Amino acid sequence: MSKSCRACHRGMTMVISGEEGVCLDCHGTAERRDIMVKRGYLKQRAVGYLADIDAEVRKPYAHPVRLVRGAHRSNELLPEEEVNAPRHAECVDCHESHSTDVETPFGGIKGKRVGNLVSQIEQEFELCYLCHSFSANLPAFSTDKHNEFKMTNPSFHPVEGEGKREFVVSLLQPYAARKNKPADISTISCSDCHGSDAPDAPGGPHGSIYRGLLKRNYETEDGYPESAFAYALCYTCHDRGSILSNESFSLHQQHIQGFSPDQPGTSCYTCHDAHGSTMNPYLLTFNQAVVEPTKEGKLEYKAEGVAAFHGSCTLVCHGVEHNPKTY
């Protein structure tokens, strides 16, 4: 796309202002690309092909490309081992400009360090784990995503591999718990949920108007009215009609829409961790801002049976004690 190495390596631009400015000269607005064409750095045919990443990283929820500059080190190996290492997500943390192309999107990117060796990144989640998994400098509100997606967990969304269950009743086609037909989709990627809110935007988790850098809205607040928009992210793969008709859980609809005007519904987030659960099936991880232990200190779910959707909860939710409540 560029006409020469000088399209990126000119003067001391990257040293002074970081690589973001150089990247966004071509991967930014059409006006900036036109300037690059006029200066002889960019081929005219690339103007209509390159997307506006600059608009994405300016959205309310985005990787901090424009906020943190100069923190990346050319010789750094991730995950970070120093607690006080500066958190950053610069273009070159996810893209190796000399090796990456459509056929090899992760080409040239250094993977996880294993002893004296550095693994080769082959899957998108391996790239995400470099900052969102084993890092010693994870922010206080962050969790180890590999720990949540591990295939040894009782339940997990199928990112590293197919899920635990042979069948998930609420899945919309072409999603399936097991890939039995060529068109079936039985695994997903991080960017299936995290990415731009605009359907015609460039791929990848650059920025979004939705909290969590999500492609669609996901309401995590307790007591928020249920709607197709409130849980649009969940309803991308899970049939809203199935959920609200209690096909997978006999009280699904009542929990989400509420039992009465005085007892409003609660978010999917109150009971489920969208990544995975290290303790329970069905992604059950209770949000303790809403769900509390019983007087005896119990906060647990027990599944009953192998294939049937039955179990019991021992906890306190909305002031109602389940000690236990079975379904």
Phi, psi and omega in degrees: 000319178277163182269337180196171178301332183292346176301325178255320184261087179223128182061214180246027187305310184291326180293320185280313188246003183087167185280346185302315181300319179294315180299316185282352172297325178258327183258031178242225183287161177298326180297317180293323178293321178299321178296319179295325177294313181298327180278356177084016182264338187231138178287142183301323183292345181279342187300315181279348183270323184282140183265163181270090178285331181303318180296326181289315184285355174269356182289164185303327180238112186205159169296138190284052182299319184272348186266326181242118182234145174076007181276333180292139176244137185298334182257011183287147175237131182252157002291157180295142177251354180254128182297325184266011178293138183292129175289136179203156175217084179264164184309317185284354174285333182245343183231131174257101191298336182276335187244336187285136170210184184300321183284329181232074186296338181253012182302132176083352181276129181289131181269201182292140177280126177236100186064236178266002182254155176242121184288161177264128178285125179239336182241150181301319183297332178295324176293315181297323181296338180302329180245338188247024181223272190275357187301135178289341184256028175301136175300160184301327184272358183266158179232162179284106185291327177297323179297329181277329182267357185306137182285354174271354178290158176300331178201153181192152170289142191283073179267310180280339179180179181299151184288179184289322189274147179284336184210135176239113193297330188269359186292135175275146174294143010267014181288141181209148179293329178228142180276099180256338179234153183306326183277350182295142174246110183248355173228155180231171178241166178303320183282359171288333178253325183256119181172194183289145176284343182268125184297334181262011181280163177298150181291163177099156182277069179274310181192160181204160174276350183260140180305141181084009183055046183265151180290327181226165183293142176218104183279119182255358181281141178288142176082006180281136182300135178290140175197169178297330179281321184304319182238041182301325180296313180297319184284359173295322182247333185254130183293116180301320179298321179294317180297314185281351174258012172062033181291328182256344181207125189298345180234024181302308183300317181295322179293320184278319183267343178105153180270335181193169177303331180274348180234081184292165179289174180230164183286156171305327183295336181297327183247336187241140168263121187293347178269305180175169179238131178274356185235331191230158170286175175059024180061024184284114173216108189285134176284108187283002169283342180242318183261130183240159175291159175288176179301333179275001178084017181265134176217092188207160174236139176233124177278145179235128182087171183262309184256338183282149179271071181229150178182193179214149178241137174238104187185180174236123181227128182055034179078359180263123181274129174253106190219061346266171169247131181251159177215000000 
